[in-house]
Amino acid sequence: MANKQKLIIVIAVVLVVAIIIYWYVDLRNPASVPVAQPPAAPPAAPPPPPAATTTPGLGGTIYNQSQNPIQDKVPTTNPAVNPIEGAYKNPFQ
């Protein structure tokens, strides 16, 4: 029984030493160290869809109708006319 325990301990020590030696030699070998590769170029963008030459659909019609309806129809005002001028007289002047 004692020989069996000694044999297991010897095998464990030999295994640990072998792993340490392998690890040490592997780190010393520059061929085993992975080299960082530059990132790959992104794929080319897909071509744009062809321009629509047909009449707009429901969404386009709603968009065109929802624009400012009085864009060019704003009335001009006369900035020189003040409608409340003279409504209050300052008694201290």
Beta strands, then each sheet from edge to edge (+ up, - down):
end
